[in-house]
Each structure stands twice: as C-alpha cells, then as structure tokens.
C-alpha cells in the first residue's frame, strides 16, 4: 500500500460531495490531482466507498480512501459490500479508512475501542481484507490494534511528535499517513486566525484534546482557539520553504505519506485547486 499512495496526498471534504451536479467537477479535480503527482485522495466527512467511485472512475492510478468512515454511521456489512463494489470496478485503488468518530456525533457511542474490535471482526467474516483497511488511530491501544489488524493508520490532527510515537508502536511495516492542514499565508497573524477558526470545533472533542495533552501540550494550549504553539504544531503555514519544512518534519518523524488539507477560511466544500497546484510545485 505504501507504494500505491505515494509520499503525498490530498485530504478533502469537498471531493466527497453527493450532489449529482458536481460529479463532473469532482472527476475533473481528481484527474488533475493525479496529473500533479499526488498519490492519493482522502475523503473527509465520514465518507463511504460510494463517495470514492466518481474519483476512481475519472482516474487511472490515484488511490482513493475514506477518512474517516465512522463505524457508527455505516455497519460492517455495508462497508464490506461497498469495498467489494469499488474493488471489483477499480482493483487495488480503494482503501477503507475507519474510525470511532466522537461521542458528540454518535448517540450510540459506547466503549469505542471494543466497538472497533467487533467491527473489524465483522469485516473479517465478510471477507473484507485487512491489508486494504486503515484505522484513524491516536492512542496507544488503537495504534497497537492497527499494527495487528490493519494495513496502517491515518491519524488526524496530529504533530510530528505523535508521528514518531506512532511509528515506534507500529514498527516499520504498517502505513503511517498523518493528515496535515496547510494555510498558504505568510502573515503570522492572518495565518493563525484562519487556523484558529478552523481548529476551534476540534478543540471541543475529547479524543483530540486528550491526545494533545498526552503529547506535551497543556490545558492553556487548548484555550481561545489554541495557543501559537499548538497552532504551529498542527498547521503548516508561511512561504513555500516553511510549508515544505513542516511537511518534511512529519516524514522525518516516520510518516510514509502525508495527507495535506488546504485551509483557506471559506466553505469546507470548496475545491482549492489553485492551492493544490501551488503545493504540488513546492513538493516537486
């Protein structure tokens, strides 16, 4: 899987749109991402295999994964069937990315780790291969579960320090593909304002805040949209050289692949295609 996703990919909510009128736009954008050299697209917003199909149909080599499909929203049988459909039409190019989401978004949220283990058991029974699924793992137990029962992990909203910790637990073989938010703004004040506006919602979710505290941040870092230290750790911003340096820091910490999410301050459904081109240029 490491070879198929390449070193860099794009993380996007906009590319998962269910609006039939946008199908052509999504396919065109995916085809350009493939041409620009990105190895994978990761679909946000608790996506399913059906959201990947328009992108797979419009491309020939691009890997498309869900990031992060909630185990509470789609049952295992549904997930296995969706995987089988995508695999039959586009062999080897769809990755099933799974996560436990958050109590705030799922009324049935109970014992998330045990629920995830049971979900993987059901996927196994349905014949969905473990080597084509990845888990959104933050804490040590879920990272160990990834090592034992998945092809890798796609941790969201993490730092290079978390990446190094994850690599230590995973060992060398599993895919480690952290997501990293990018703000193409050189002014520190404007860049951090855009970042804080985007980060604020995530700072209400204990899964993320607990992980930050686990990796050296304090309660004060979580206040008022996040301290400069926190913002600078989970966002890449600045000129091309500064952004490339932040991306490379994740690779140096052990990432096989970095999923880049452009944050511009507008709607999350937008397709920031000019920004994707700029990032591709700085990665070349």
N, C-alpha and C positions, 0 to 999 in steps of 0.2 A: 504493500500500500504506500510506503514511503515514496517509492519512485513515481507512482501514478499521481500523487498530489503535488509533487514538486516542492520547492523551497518556500514559495509564497502563494497565497490565495486571497480571495476577497470574501468578506463576511457582509451579508446584506439582508435586510428585511424587505427592501423594495423588490428584490428579484423573486420573492415568493408570492407576488400578487395573484389573487384568484379572479381578477377582473378579466373576462374574455377579451375585452377590447385592448388589453395591454399585452396579449400573448406575443404579437409580432415584435413589440418593443423589447420585451424580455429576451426573446430569442436573439434579436439583433445585438443587444448588450452582451449577452453571453458569448456570442460569436466573436465580438471584439475583445472580450477579456481573454479568450483562448488565443487570439492572434497576438495580443500584447504579451503573452508568455506566462500568464498566471496558470498554475496547475490545477486549481480547484476553486469552486464557489461553495460557500457555506450559507445555507438559508436560515435566517433567524425567524423568530416569531412562532415557535413550536410548529415547524413545518413537517410535512409528511412526504412520502415518495411522489404523490401526485403533483406536488409543487415543483419537483425537480424535472418532471417529464418535458415541459416546454424547453428547458435549457439543454437537456440531453439531446433532444431532437434537433436543436439548432447547431450543435457542435459535434465534433468527431473524437476529440481526445480529452476534453475537460471532464474532470471528476466533479460530481455534484453531491453534496452531503447535507443532511438536516442538522441544524444547530440552533436550537436544541429541541428535538421532539420530546414533548412531555409524556411520561409514562402514564399520567393520569388522564390525558386527553384522548390517547389512542390505545386501545387494548393490544395485547401482544399478537393475537391472531390477525388483527387488521394491519399491524406493522409488518408481519411476516408476509402477508398477501401483497402488500404494497411493494415490499422489497422484491418479491418474486416477479411481479409485473415489470418493474424497472430493469431487473436483471435480464429478463427474457428479451426485452426490447433493446437494451444497451448493455451488453455483458461487461462486467468489471468496472463500470463507471459510476455506480451509485453507492454511497456509503450511508448507512443508517446510524445517525448520531442521536443518542438518547440521554435524557437527564431527568432528575426528580422534580424540577421546577421549584416552586416556592409555596408555602402554606397560604400566602396571600392570594394565590391564583388558583388553588385547587381545594375545594371543600373537603374532598376525601383524603386530604394529605395526612397520612399516619405512618409512622415508622418508615421513613423514606428508604433507608438502606435495605431493610428487609423486603420492602415492596420492589425495589430494583432487582434484588437477587431473584425473587419469584418471577419477575418479568423476564429476566434472562433465561430462567428455566423453561418458561413457556415458549420463548423464541427457539430455544434448542429443540424442543419437542416438535415445533412446527417446521423445523429444517432450515431456519434462517442461520447462515453461517456466522460463527463468532469472529472469523477473520475479516468480516466486512461490516463490523459494527464498531463504533467508538462511543465512549462514555464521557459525559461532562463531569469530570472528577476534580474536586477541590481538596477534600480532606484525605487523610492517610488511608482510612479504610476503603474509600471508594477508589483511590489510586491502586491499592492492592487488588481490589476486585477487577479493575481494568487490566492489570498485569496478568491476572489469571483467566479472565473470561471475555476479553475483547481484543481488538487489534490495536487499540490505542486510546488516547484521551484528547478531548477538545475543550480544555478549561477556558472559561470566560471571565474576563475582568480580573486578570492576574498580573503579577510582576515577574521580572527575571528571577527574583529570589524564589518565588513559588515554582518557577520552571525548573530551577536547579534541584529543589526539593523533590519535585515530581520525578525528575529523571533518576534520582537516587533510588526512589522506591520502585519505579518501573523496570529499571535495568535498561540495557541497550536496545532491545528488540522492538518493543511497542512504539507506535507512532505517538509523538508528543507535539500537538498542534495548537498552541495557545492563540487566543484572539487578542488583537491589539488595536486600540482606537487611535485614529490619526486625525489631527487637526492641522490643515495646511494654512497656518497663520504664524507669522514671525513675531508679532507684537505680544509680549507676555501677558499683558492684561486682557487683551481680546481673546487670545488662545485659551486662557484659563477660564474666562467667563463662558465661552462656548462649551468647554469641557465640563464645568460645574453644572451648567444647565442640563447636560445630558446625564451626568453622574448622579444627580440628586435622587432620582427614583430608585436607583440601585442601592443607595445608602439606607433605604428603608427595609431592605431584605436581609434577614439574619444570616442566610447562607454566605453572602458576600462579606458582610461586616465581620462575622466570626473569622472568616478566612484572613481578612486583613489583620485582625488582632493576633491571629496565630503567627503571622509573619512580620511582627515587629512594629506595626502601627499602634497608635493609642486611641482612646476614645476621643481625644481632642482632634485627631486627624479626621474623624468622621463628621465633624460639625460643619455647618454652613456650606454644604456642598462639597466638602473635602478640603483639607489643607493643601498648600502648594506642594508639599512633599508627596502626598497621596496622588494628587492630580498628575504630577510629573512622573510618577511611577507607573501609572496605568494608561497614560496617553503619550503618544509621540506627537510633538508639535515643534514648530520652528522652521528653519530653512531646510533645504533638501539634505544637507550634510547632517544636521541634527536629527532629522527623522530617520535617515539611514542608520545613524549610530544607535538609535533606540531599537530599531528592528534587529540590528546585528547583536545587540545585547541579549535578546531572547535566544538567538541562535547560539551565542557563546555559552549561554546558561544550559543548553541542552535541547533546545527546540529543533525538531526536524523540519517543521513547517510553521509559518506564522500567517494567521488569517487576519487580514487587515480590514478594519471597518472605518470608513471615512465618516467623520462627524463634522457637519457644516452648520448646524444650528437651525436648519429648516425641518421640513417633514421627514420622518423616518422612511416614508415610502418612496422618496426621491431616488433617482439613479444618478449618482455624482460621476458621470462618465469622464468629464474633463479631469477630475481629481484622480480617477483610476489611471488615466493616461500619464499624468504627472508622476504618480508613484511608480508606475512601470518604468518610466525613464530613469528615475533615480536608482532603481534596482538593477538596471541593465549593466 
